[in-house]
Amino acid sequence: MILIADSGSTKTDWAYLRGGADPVFFSSLGYNPNYISAPEIQADIRKNLPEGFRTGEVREVYFYGAGVSELEYGFMRETLLGVFSEAGTVFVAMDLLAAARALLGDEPGFAAILGTGMNTCLYDGTKETLNIDSLGFILGDEGSGGYIGKMLLRDYARGNMPPEVYSEVKALVGKNAEEIIEQVYCRPQPNRYCAQFCKWVGDHRHSHPYYNALMKNAFRDFFRNEVCLYPDYRKYALNCVGSVGYFYRDLLGEVAEEFGMKLGKFIKSPIDGLVEYHSRRH
């Protein structure tokens, strides 16, 4: 049995392949090792396994994770082996490679993630050849759901928004500036907390110019501070995986045009592409 996992900051999409049978899909929490411990990961995996799932039959595990840099590869391998102890192969890589494989397969190009977090790379059809670091939630992640939510909370805490928008956001957030600071700086998973407000902004982008401008400015920051740092970036199409890129492709396309870049393939989640990619190799 082959088990494939694509783990973002919010959730993990799993698929397992058994010979010629159709893949079986399930989901669990996201397992960013910067925010969650090995026992928590193992307990959550076991809790979310489909009924009757036999962990001892898993022979290969391919895990792609947000926040899983090379420093965490060993940690994730040992954590996964704690659940799937009979697996002879436990492959761990960043979610960026999952995005590139799902979007581009064996073809070279430019791949991006725009979900709760953000990341990008150039891909040669086999591996990433250049990655401009997203720098994560605190220093970067421009254009992501966490970034858009953070911009909304910043403007609300400073009162830097039209009065009618302020009233809406106050009812939505239910916290004052001091409580928001405590939530973001002192409690776990601030990226998820901020990202939950992205959908509100997106859903209201046609109802008030403030929301539309906020999203477009977030995407402009994504291009200025990330995409434009790649050599000759305009010669590539923007291929993107993740809910933010997928659902707000219209605004992202307008901003991409400002920066002279064409849009390519957009998918919500890479798991189907990963199943196809790994099935071809087995």
Residue, then its C-alpha position, 0 to 999 in steps of 0.5 A: m500500500i502506498l500512502i500520500a499526504d499533502s499537509g498544509s498549515t490548516k489540513t492534510d489531504w491523504a490518499y492511499l493506493r492499493g494495486g489497481a483499486d481506486p484511491v481512497f481519500f481522507s483528511s486530518l489536521g495540518y502538520n506544520p512541525n513549527y507548531i505541533s509536536a510528534p505525539e500530537i501528529q501521531a494521535d491525530i493521524r490515528k484518529n482520522l484513519p478510515e475505519g478498518f485501515r491497517t497501518g501495518e500494510v503501508r509500505e511506502v509513505y510520501f509526505y509533503g508538508a508546509g513548513v517542513s524544511e530539510l531540518e525537519y525531514g528527520f523529525m517527520r520521518e521518525t514521527l510517521l514511522g511511529v504510526f506506519s512502522e512497516a513502511g520501507t520508504v518514508f519520503v519527506a519533502m516540502d509542500l512546494l515540491a508537491a505543488a510543482r509535481a501536481l501542477l507541472g508533472d514532469e515539465p519545467g515551469f514556475a509553481a506557487i502556493l497561495g493558501t493559508g501560507m505562500n511559497t514559490c519555486l522554479y521547477d525543472g521537471t524533477k526538482e526545485t531549482l530555485n526557491i525565494d524563501s517565503l519567510g513564513f507568517i511573521l516576515g513574509d507569506e505575502g498574498s496568502g490567506g494569513y497575510i490577507g487576514k493580517m492586513l484586515l486585522r491591522d487596519y481594524a486595530r488601527g481604525n484605518m478603514p471606512p466607518e461602514v467597513y469598521s462596523e462590519v469587521k468589529a462584529l466579525v472579529g469580536k475583539n478589540a486591538e489589545e485582544i487581537i495582539e494577545q491572540v496573535y502574539c501569545r496563542p498557538q497557530p496565529n497564521r490559522y487565526c488570521a487566515q480565517f478572515c480571508k474568506w470574509v474579505g474575498d466574499h465582500r470584494h464586490s460589496h465595498p472597494y476597501y475589500n477589493a483594494l486590500m486583496k489586490n494590494a496583498f497580491r501586489d506585495f506577492f509579486r513585488n516581494e516574491v515573484c519579481l525576484y526570480p530572474d526573467y520571471r515574465k517568461y513563465a506562466l503563474n501556475c498556482v495551487g491553494s484555495v486563495g489562488y484558486f478562488y480569487r484567480d480573477l483578482l490575481g490575474e489582474v495583478a499578474e497582468e500589471f506585472g507582465m505575467k500570464l496565468g497558467k494552471f490553477i488547482k485548489s489542492p494538489i492531492d489528485g495530481l500527486v496520485e496521478y504522479h505517483s501512480r505513473r511511477h508504480 
